[in-house]
Amino acid sequence: MHLQSKGFKVEKKDVTDNQLSEIKSKYRVPDKLQSCHTAVAQGYVFEGHVPADLILRVLKEKPPIRGLAVPGMPSGSPGMDGRNPQPYEIMAFDKEGGVTVYAKR
């Protein structure tokens, strides 16, 4: 698992689709950014295949955002390694629902 290999302690919880929707709603992940995984750390939300180095950066710098998201499951993102990696964007979202590009890979 990508995060564990980068030193994160990960607590995995298997949930139903309805429970996952409730979690995304609770943490106000914008609909257009929702993906397959949701993680919460130090009050920030990380949605989808967000690279560990960017999670560490957010946890260190503590920017005024709600979290980061990688919508979908782009080839080349952590855990989606393949023969045809594609460029993708890591999006930041705030408490008001605003979305901006945080990084590109």
Secondary structure, 3 states (H helix, E strand, C coil): CHHHHCCCCCCCCCCCHHHHHHHHHHCCCCHHHCCCCEEEECCEEEEECCCHHHHHHHHHHCCCCCEEEECCCCCCCCCCCCCCCCCCEEEEECCCCCEEEEEEC
